[in-house]
Amino acid sequence: MDASNSAISCRLRIDAVRQPELDCPLSNSIGGMAGYQCRYNEGGPQVNKNDLVTAVAGAAGLSKADAAKAVDGVFEAITSALKGGDEVRLVGFGTFAVASRAASEGRNPRTGEKISIPASKQPKFKAGKGLKDGIQ
């Protein structure tokens, strides 16, 4: 498969009796909601932020606008806590943390020249038992 055709899109539509017209592998995990899209690439199915908002709206009985605010609020809270040096532990889901990477020396693959890689902070996520068990 070449890069230009690596993404294939399918739309899940629900008829009046809520039966899927198109069998989408992710429809069961999201509850088979109307308008849910799944995208495929060479790495497998992907769910984007809009898909997550749709899932939250359906599960919580919210409008998409309210669900989008809730999802944005969660992302902002996690980011803010990590910036402050805190860990975010969601029992049964997982833990978000910041890991410090020391400065190191690398090589430019084209020229072989040595380059210095500065120290940095990287976000890390460790899945919790509930999430691990939920995908089995």
Secondary structure, DSSP 8 states (H G I E B T S, - for coil): --GGG--EEEE--B-TT--BSS--TTHHHHT--TT-EEEEETTEEE--HHHHHHHHHHHHT--HHHHHHHHHHHHHHHHHHHHTT--EEETTTEEEEEEEE--EEEE-TTT--EEEE--EEEEEEEE-HHHHHHT-
